Amino acid sequence: MVEVGEQQYNVVWKTPAQTTSSVALRPVFPAQCSAMDDAAGEMEGTGVVRSWRMQCDGGLIGQDVEVVGLSDNQASVLASLEAADGSYYQSLLNTEQPVFSIPETPSVLQVVQEYSWLGADHIWGGIDHLLFVFGLLLLVGGGKRLLWTITAFTLGHSITLSLVTLGYFDYPVALVEFTIALSVFILALELSRKDRSGLLSHYPWWLAGGFGLLHGMGFAGALSEVGLPQGELPLALLFFNIGIELGQLAFIALIFALWLLVRNLFRGQEHRWLPLPVYVLGALSAMWCIERGLEVF
């Protein structure tokens, strides 16, 4: 929602085109709010977008906005309000918390919690990012090499995430998505080599840091869809990045736990299974390169 005049708002409501329930997801505004025009629906990617103008006597600050249908659809909704003075309010709604209570000013604790969660949720929802991290684990194993490699990847994506989000430069989204898929494919090619004597194997932190710059642009694209609270912009950016790192570390811990399980189940034969994830990396990244490449060229 964007405040465009005195007590007037532009509302944009986006829902998935394919739903899991016949119960519609819909927002419920305070009683003093009324629509000024019809909500026209249009297909946009995999979702349906409806937009309308609304008059709310007394404004929305301090009011509650509820979303119904969350439980039936097993869904979450990101609700946001941009006031005319530049203030930004946001809340992640779900079954446990279906009401967006718009405060006078967004609290610091709310920003820390929500943006940490959003960062972790994004890395876990980005299969291409996770597979790149997984490939780095296969390439370097554990120990200091893993520490330096993951640190380089973190520094790389943190730099471009911050610069793009703060508006220092823009980038072609389709091309960056293609190069992210290409980074996974190049990593799969390096892993498929029997002789690990190449530069990428000897100096994996350069690969991680360089491609980390590209992955950071992908993270920034996700963050731009969410938006940043104007009053707490540095804090929100910091904890979105921290959320990404926490999600990344949790994924690495999960992979090591699975590896210990596989090693115990197939004691002495676990290395026979190592080519399988490399083939998966190569096949998926090749498919993404073709799909995303068609959008670029």
Secondary structure, 3 states (H helix, E strand, C coil): CEEEECCEEEEEEEEECCCCCCCCCEEECCCCEEECCCCEEEEECCEEEEEEEEEECCCCCCCEEEEECHHHHCCCEEEEEECCCCCEEEEEECCCCCEEECCCCCCHHHHHHHHHHHHHHHHHHCHHHHHHHHHHHHHHCCHHHHHHHHHHHHHHHHHHHHHHHCCCCCCCHHHHHHHHHHHHHHHHHHHHCCCCCCHHHHCHHHHHHHHHHHHHHHHHHHHHHHCCCHHHHHHHHHHHHHHHHHHHHHHHHHHHHHHHHHHHHCCCCHHHHCHHHHHHHHHHHHHHHHHHHHHHC
